[in-house]
Amino acid sequence: LVTDDVTLWWGLVYRQRVESRDRDRTLLCTYPLRLRWYLPFLRREFPALAIPDGLEDELARGLAEVEAGDPTGQRSQALVERLTARIVGANLARCPVTVVIHQTSEELKAWGPIALQSLGIAYRVLPAPAPPAPYPTDYAPPERHNVRQVHGVDRLRVARRYSTALNRLGIIHIGTGQLAEAETAFKRALEYDPLYAQVLSNMGVLYAQH
């Protein structure tokens, strides 16, 4: 279990050491990672915790940067995030990692560089960031929004933006070798602006690659 809440962490340590409860759980508090005594403490008290090689050296370098000047606390916070991410990464394949974050008012998708999945009051650490949820969207129907049907400068500009966006999408598809998808994008672009010279040129390039 990983937390940035020192009070919660000490309470859980007390349960383990004094009450002999949850002795098989490894407890990591991120805040003391910026203190030199903490890594030796973790090695001694939680031998099952994998601590990456060279972490003490990284801590020493980071502390030197902080001591050289850190008026906003950003260097210190960045150091803690790097160390936390390395420790979590070293243990993620060995066991599930749960995170409890102090005083967060909204559901998080990540904690620094660490990807999260909400479990309610806690989070599960993911081996990689979760893919974004699909957001269905589409273009306005070309039957009503092509350059021959619309009137006025603003409407014409909107119609041409549709054709421009689809032209760029087709170019991306060509670059990734998705030629059928590129052809579909270019044909849709011409539905908005049948005389779009760049689209016609790109279709010529596309057919030359078939």
C-alpha positions as a Markdown table, in Angstrom:
| # | Residue | x | y | z |
|---|---|---|---|---|
| 1 | Leu | 0.0 | 0.0 | 0.0 |
| 2 | Val | 1.3 | 3.4 | -1.0 |
| 3 | Thr | 0.1 | 6.7 | 0.5 |
| 4 | Asp | 1.2 | 10.3 | 0.9 |
| 5 | Asp | -0.7 | 10.6 | 4.2 |
| 6 | Val | 1.9 | 10.3 | 7.0 |
| 7 | Thr | -0.7 | 10.0 | 9.7 |
| 8 | Leu | -2.4 | 7.1 | 7.9 |
| 9 | Trp | 0.9 | 5.4 | 7.3 |
| 10 | Trp | 2.0 | 5.6 | 10.9 |
| 11 | Gly | -1.4 | 4.3 | 12.0 |
| 12 | Leu | -1.0 | 1.3 | 9.7 |
| 13 | Val | 2.6 | 0.7 | 10.9 |
| 14 | Tyr | 1.3 | 0.8 | 14.5 |
| 15 | Arg | -1.3 | -1.9 | 13.6 |
| 16 | Gln | 1.5 | -4.1 | 12.3 |
| 17 | Arg | 4.1 | -3.6 | 14.9 |
| 18 | Val | 2.0 | -3.3 | 18.1 |
| 19 | Glu | -1.2 | -5.0 | 17.3 |
| 20 | Ser | 0.3 | -7.6 | 15.0 |
| 21 | Arg | -2.3 | -7.1 | 12.3 |
| 22 | Asp | -1.8 | -7.1 | 8.5 |
| 23 | Arg | 1.8 | -8.1 | 9.0 |
| 24 | Asp | 2.1 | -9.4 | 5.4 |
| 25 | Arg | 1.3 | -5.9 | 3.9 |
| 26 | Thr | 4.1 | -3.6 | 2.8 |
| 27 | Leu | 3.5 | 0.0 | 3.6 |
| 28 | Leu | 5.2 | 2.9 | 1.7 |
| 29 | Cys | 4.7 | 6.5 | 2.6 |
| 30 | Thr | 5.9 | 8.8 | -0.1 |
| 31 | Tyr | 6.5 | 12.0 | 1.9 |
| 32 | Pro | 9.6 | 10.7 | 3.9 |
| 33 | Leu | 11.2 | 9.6 | 0.6 |
| 34 | Arg | 13.0 | 13.0 | 0.6 |
| 35 | Leu | 14.6 | 12.1 | 4.0 |
| 36 | Arg | 17.9 | 10.2 | 4.1 |
| 37 | Trp | 17.0 | 7.8 | 6.8 |
| 38 | Tyr | 13.8 | 6.5 | 5.2 |
| 39 | Leu | 15.2 | 4.2 | 2.5 |
| 40 | Pro | 17.3 | 2.3 | 5.1 |
| 41 | Phe | 14.2 | 2.1 | 7.3 |
| 42 | Leu | 12.2 | 0.6 | 4.5 |
| 43 | Arg | 14.9 | -2.0 | 3.8 |
| 44 | Arg | 14.9 | -3.0 | 7.4 |
| 45 | Glu | 11.2 | -2.9 | 8.2 |
| 46 | Phe | 9.8 | -4.2 | 4.9 |
| 47 | Pro | 12.3 | -6.7 | 3.5 |
| 48 | Ala | 9.8 | -7.9 | 0.9 |
| 49 | Leu | 9.8 | -4.4 | -0.7 |
| 50 | Ala | 11.9 | -4.3 | -3.8 |
| 51 | Ile | 14.0 | -1.1 | -3.8 |
| 52 | Pro | 15.7 | -0.5 | -7.2 |
| 53 | Asp | 19.5 | -0.4 | -7.3 |
| 54 | Gly | 20.9 | 3.1 | -7.3 |
| 55 | Leu | 17.9 | 4.6 | -5.6 |
| 56 | Glu | 20.1 | 6.0 | -2.8 |
| 57 | Asp | 22.4 | 7.7 | -5.3 |
| 58 | Glu | 19.4 | 9.2 | -7.1 |
| 59 | Leu | 18.1 | 10.5 | -3.8 |
| 60 | Ala | 21.5 | 12.0 | -3.0 |
| 61 | Arg | 21.6 | 13.8 | -6.4 |
| 62 | Gly | 18.1 | 15.0 | -6.0 |
| 63 | Leu | 18.7 | 16.3 | -2.5 |
| 64 | Ala | 21.8 | 18.2 | -3.7 |
| 65 | Glu | 19.6 | 20.0 | -6.3 |
| 66 | Val | 17.0 | 20.8 | -3.7 |
| 67 | Glu | 19.6 | 22.1 | -1.2 |
| 68 | Ala | 21.0 | 24.3 | -4.0 |
| 69 | Gly | 17.7 | 26.1 | -4.2 |
| 70 | Asp | 14.1 | 25.1 | -4.3 |
| 71 | Pro | 11.9 | 28.0 | -3.2 |
| 72 | Thr | 8.7 | 26.7 | -4.7 |
| 73 | Gly | 9.2 | 23.0 | -3.6 |
| 74 | Gln | 8.9 | 21.8 | -7.1 |
| 75 | Arg | 12.2 | 20.0 | -7.2 |
| 76 | Ser | 11.5 | 18.3 | -3.9 |
| 77 | Gln | 8.1 | 17.1 | -5.2 |
| 78 | Ala | 9.5 | 16.0 | -8.5 |
| 79 | Leu | 12.2 | 14.0 | -6.6 |
| 80 | Val | 9.5 | 12.2 | -4.5 |
| 81 | Glu | 7.5 | 11.4 | -7.6 |
| 82 | Arg | 10.5 | 9.9 | -9.4 |
| 83 | Leu | 11.5 | 7.8 | -6.4 |
| 84 | Thr | 7.9 | 6.7 | -5.9 |
| 85 | Ala | 7.5 | 5.7 | -9.5 |
| 86 | Arg | 10.7 | 3.6 | -9.4 |
| 87 | Ile | 9.7 | 1.8 | -6.3 |
| 88 | Val | 6.2 | 1.1 | -7.5 |
| 89 | Gly | 7.5 | 0.0 | -10.9 |
| 90 | Ala | 9.9 | -2.5 | -9.2 |
| 91 | Asn | 7.1 | -4.0 | -7.2 |
| 92 | Leu | 4.2 | -4.0 | -9.6 |
| 93 | Ala | 5.0 | -7.3 | -11.2 |
| 94 | Arg | 5.5 | -8.9 | -7.7 |
| 95 | Cys | 2.2 | -7.9 | -6.1 |
| 96 | Pro | -0.9 | -5.7 | -6.5 |
| 97 | Val | -0.2 | -2.1 | -5.5 |
| 98 | Thr | -2.9 | 0.1 | -3.9 |
| 99 | Val | -2.7 | 3.8 | -3.4 |
| 100 | Val | -4.5 | 6.0 | -0.9 |
| 101 | Ile | -4.2 | 9.7 | -1.6 |
| 102 | His | -4.7 | 12.3 | 1.1 |
| 103 | Gln | -7.4 | 14.9 | 0.6 |
| 104 | Thr | -8.2 | 14.5 | -3.1 |
| 105 | Ser | -11.5 | 16.0 | -4.1 |
| 106 | Glu | -11.9 | 14.4 | -7.5 |
| 107 | Glu | -11.2 | 11.0 | -9.1 |
| 108 | Leu | -7.7 | 10.8 | -10.5 |
| 109 | Lys | -6.4 | 8.9 | -13.6 |
| 110 | Ala | -2.8 | 9.4 | -12.6 |
| 111 | Trp | -0.7 | 10.3 | -9.6 |
| 112 | Gly | 2.4 | 12.0 | -11.0 |
| 113 | Pro | 3.8 | 9.4 | -13.6 |
| 114 | Ile | 1.8 | 6.5 | -12.0 |
| 115 | Ala | -1.4 | 5.4 | -13.8 |
| 116 | Leu | -4.4 | 4.7 | -11.5 |
| 117 | Gln | -7.7 | 3.0 | -11.5 |
| 118 | Ser | -10.3 | 4.1 | -8.9 |
| 119 | Leu | -11.5 | 1.6 | -6.3 |
| 120 | Gly | -13.6 | 4.1 | -4.4 |
| 121 | Ile | -11.6 | 5.4 | -1.5 |
| 122 | Ala | -8.4 | 4.0 | -2.9 |
| 123 | Tyr | -6.8 | 3.4 | -6.3 |
| 124 | Arg | -5.2 | 0.4 | -8.0 |
| 125 | Val | -1.9 | 1.1 | -9.8 |
| 126 | Leu | -2.0 | 0.1 | -13.4 |
| 127 | Pro | 1.1 | -1.2 | -15.3 |
| 128 | Ala | 0.4 | 1.4 | -18.0 |
| 129 | Pro | -2.0 | 4.3 | -18.4 |
| 130 | Ala | -5.6 | 3.3 | -19.1 |
| 131 | Pro | -6.7 | 4.0 | -22.7 |
| 132 | Pro | -9.0 | 7.0 | -22.9 |
| 133 | Ala | -12.7 | 6.1 | -23.2 |
| 134 | Pro | -14.0 | 6.4 | -26.7 |
| 135 | Tyr | -15.9 | 9.6 | -27.4 |
| 136 | Pro | -18.2 | 9.1 | -30.4 |
| 137 | Thr | -18.3 | 12.0 | -32.8 |
| 138 | Asp | -18.7 | 12.6 | -36.4 |
| 139 | Tyr | -18.8 | 15.4 | -39.0 |
| 140 | Ala | -21.9 | 17.3 | -39.9 |
| 141 | Pro | -23.7 | 15.7 | -42.9 |
| 142 | Pro | -22.0 | 16.9 | -46.2 |
| 143 | Glu | -25.4 | 17.1 | -47.9 |
| 144 | Arg | -26.1 | 20.2 | -45.9 |
| 145 | His | -22.7 | 21.5 | -45.2 |
| 146 | Asn | -20.8 | 21.4 | -48.5 |
| 147 | Val | -19.4 | 24.5 | -50.1 |
| 148 | Arg | -22.2 | 24.5 | -52.8 |
| 149 | Gln | -25.0 | 24.4 | -50.2 |
| 150 | Val | -23.9 | 26.8 | -47.5 |
| 151 | His | -24.1 | 30.6 | -47.7 |
| 152 | Gly | -22.2 | 33.3 | -45.9 |
| 153 | Val | -18.5 | 33.6 | -45.1 |
| 154 | Asp | -18.7 | 31.8 | -41.7 |
| 155 | Arg | -20.6 | 28.8 | -43.0 |
| 156 | Leu | -18.3 | 28.5 | -46.0 |
| 157 | Arg | -15.3 | 28.5 | -43.6 |
| 158 | Val | -16.9 | 25.7 | -41.5 |
| 159 | Ala | -17.5 | 23.6 | -44.6 |
| 160 | Arg | -13.9 | 24.0 | -45.7 |
| 161 | Arg | -12.6 | 23.1 | -42.2 |
| 162 | Tyr | -14.4 | 19.8 | -42.5 |
| 163 | Ser | -12.7 | 19.1 | -45.8 |
| 164 | Thr | -9.4 | 20.2 | -44.5 |
| 165 | Ala | -9.7 | 18.0 | -41.4 |
| 166 | Leu | -10.6 | 15.0 | -43.5 |
| 167 | Asn | -7.7 | 15.7 | -45.9 |
| 168 | Arg | -5.2 | 15.8 | -43.0 |
| 169 | Leu | -6.8 | 12.5 | -41.7 |
| 170 | Gly | -6.2 | 10.9 | -45.1 |
| 171 | Ile | -2.5 | 12.1 | -45.1 |
| 172 | Ile | -2.1 | 10.5 | -41.6 |
| 173 | His | -3.6 | 7.2 | -42.9 |
| 174 | Ile | -1.2 | 7.2 | -45.9 |
| 175 | Gly | 1.7 | 7.7 | -43.5 |
| 176 | Thr | 0.7 | 4.7 | -41.4 |
| 177 | Gly | 0.0 | 2.5 | -44.4 |
| 178 | Gln | -3.8 | 2.5 | -44.0 |
| 179 | Leu | -4.5 | 3.2 | -47.7 |
| 180 | Ala | -8.2 | 2.1 | -47.6 |
| 181 | Glu | -8.9 | 4.4 | -44.7 |
| 182 | Ala | -7.0 | 7.2 | -46.5 |
| 183 | Glu | -9.1 | 6.8 | -49.6 |
| 184 | Thr | -12.3 | 7.0 | -47.5 |
| 185 | Ala | -11.1 | 10.2 | -45.8 |
| 186 | Phe | -10.2 | 11.9 | -49.1 |
| 187 | Lys | -13.6 | 10.9 | -50.7 |
| 188 | Arg | -15.4 | 12.4 | -47.7 |
| 189 | Ala | -13.3 | 15.5 | -47.9 |
| 190 | Leu | -14.5 | 15.9 | -51.5 |
| 191 | Glu | -18.1 | 15.6 | -50.4 |
| 192 | Tyr | -17.6 | 18.9 | -48.5 |
| 193 | Asp | -15.5 | 20.6 | -51.2 |
| 194 | Pro | -15.5 | 18.8 | -54.6 |
| 195 | Leu | -12.9 | 21.2 | -56.0 |
| 196 | Tyr | -10.4 | 21.0 | -53.2 |
| 197 | Ala | -7.2 | 20.7 | -55.2 |
| 198 | Gln | -5.0 | 19.4 | -52.4 |
| 199 | Val | -7.4 | 16.5 | -51.8 |
| 200 | Leu | -7.4 | 15.6 | -55.5 |
| 201 | Ser | -3.6 | 15.7 | -55.5 |
| 202 | Asn | -3.4 | 13.5 | -52.5 |
| 203 | Met | -5.8 | 11.0 | -54.0 |
| 204 | Gly | -3.4 | 10.9 | -57.0 |
| 205 | Val | -0.5 | 10.1 | -54.7 |
| 206 | Leu | -2.6 | 7.4 | -53.0 |
| 207 | Tyr | -3.6 | 5.7 | -56.2 |
| 208 | Ala | 0.0 | 5.7 | -57.3 |
| 209 | Gln | 0.9 | 3.7 | -54.2 |
| 210 | His | -1.7 | 1.0 | -54.9 |
